[in-house]
Amino acid sequence: MNPLLFFRRLWPVRGLALKMIRRDIETRYRGSFLGVLWAFLNPLVMLLLYTLVFGVIMKARWPGDPGAGITGIAVSLFCGLIPYNVFAECATRGPGLVVAVPNYVKRVVFPLEVLPLVLVGSALFHGLVSFAVLLGVVLFATGSLAWTVLLVPAVVFPMLLLLLGLTFVLSSLGVFLRDLGQGMGLVTQVVLFGTPILYPRQALPGPLGALVAVNPLAWTVENVRKVVLQGKAPDWPGLLVWSAVTGLLMLAGYAWFMKTKRAFADVI
């Protein structure tokens, strides 16, 4: 749980982590004709579909629509789905992270604690690509971008700490509980509907709204919308609180991983 020890152990392997992130991204698109361009095409197509279905066919409107016409509901949904997709990728791939590389566990002296960093980094890359597509659509639809867009890294910082801690725990538990990988698909669906992504938080009744308030992913989604679509500053007190909470969770997840990794070779 010592943050200095955490950085002392992981800082020397930062180069290895970056190389493995790049390899993970390249492996995903290796052999395809368009290669990494698929990372841009997939979110662009999804955003166009959201615009067609919700903006044109259903004629839905999001409360506080930034004035982007039929694209307003689409960008609001997509703005919430970007953080969720990063979370879902880490949650679904996390349980199989160590199990997928038995040679690293048994035959090679390898810092296994770098694997969660690689997964979060790869998921973050795809999130950044989707975010670039979102900014392009908002700029095209409204003609400008709010300066508060620059605050997005600060807003997503607590979520990244949470994802690191979650991935440390899931990658460790996945070695001992092989059914965990199947169960996480169901968990991510529950999180999708338990987070104000497909609906505004104001639509929830009192008790459910209070429950969502303790969801760090919900805080991220709402504040990303605030700084990108509404041009408002984020909830600074909330940022400090959630950074502290998720920072502790990250250190706890790392401590769990380091405590249990000595048993990985016996189980795999």
SULZI-V767354 format. One record per run of one state. SS is the DSSP state (@ for helix, = for strand, . for the rest). FROM is the first residue (numbers start at 0). TO is the last residue. If there is no record, write none. Layout:
# SULZI-V767354
ss=[SS SS]
from=[FROM FROM]
to=[TO TO]
This chain:
# SULZI-V767354
ss=[. @ . @ . @ . @ . @ . @ . @ . @ . @ . @ . @ .]
from=[0 2 29 34 57 70 94 98 106 113 142 146 176 179 193 200 203 205 212 215 228 235 267]
to=[1 28 33 56 69 93 97 105 112 141 145 175 178 192 199 202 204 211 214 227 234 266 267]
